[in-house]
Amino acid sequence: MAVYTDITEDDLSRFLTAYDAGTLLSYKGIAEGVENSNFLLHTTKGAFILTLYEKRVDRNDLPFFLGLMHHLAERGLSCPLPLPRNDGAQLGELSGRPAAMISFLEGMWLRKPSAKHCREVGRALAEMHLAGEGFEITRENALSVGGWRPLWDKSADRADEVETGLQDEIGGELAFLEKNWPKDLPAGVIHADLFPDNVFFIGEDLSGLIDFYFACNDLLAYDVSICLNAWCFEKDGSFNLTKGMALLDGYESVRPLSPEEAAALPLLARGSALRFFLTRLYDWLMTPPGALVVKKDPLEYLRKLRFHRQVQNPAEYGLLR
């Protein structure tokens, strides 16, 4: 569930008077997402997404997120656009939260993506990386290698409640990645959360990317590894080589990986699997009973991490050189 803050019809109608968005016809909460409260609005001027930024989102980061969407759209990437207020500001306030009106993007996310869809995702990710060039605001990735140990320290003492031996295994994995993490690969703006529910399709065609609220500056190939984890494993935990090949081929059709990036993919994939394992583990252990948040199984990403630990060559992901 992703509605943490409720809103009333009267408050919303008053909020809309600050925008050229028409008169409210209907609204409903949107279940997807974990960070913010989201609502689908229908007005006399069309459909919009209303986002209320919750306490986990630093208000100081909002100019980066909203400005990035404008920057990418101006360079041809299909993504939602923040609607400016009548006074020119991008942010308002509703129910005590910073709030933004975002354009509605047609399409739906896929529960069972095919290899063709994976190819489209790889291509769109590379296009986003190129479109992000020249964006002047920067944002550090708080969930890259430097942020993993503080996150792990919050869960380490209880990790064996999830699986026996986990505390020692993850402690060793973290130490290895901290020692060996690459530093000199090409970097830029990354999405950092391009899971299937953040990519919309109309039929077989990709219609756009959404949810840029983890976007930041980091290694471009790290973003590729996140997508390998998110798109190329089946429900039984097996890696789908055909999907991996398609995703990487789609990416390289727009932005070829350097030899150094290709060689680093197994390590980067281990790191991105660990990153999502750690956030899931924390939520699994720390979310109080009854909270309106759907906890995700951290063991899914533990299994992916163990797979990547055995990979010796990027060809095992389908990268043909």
Beta strands, then each sheet from edge to edge (+ up, - down):
strand 1: 24-29
strand 2: 37-43
strand 3: 46-52
strand 4: 82-83
strand 5: 92-94
strand 6: 97-103
strand 7: 187-190
strand 8: 199-202
strand 9: 205-209
strand 10: 216-219
sheet 1: 1+ 2- 3+ 6- 4+
sheet 2: 1+ 2- 3+ 6- 5+
sheet 3: 7+ 10-
sheet 4: 8+ 9-
end
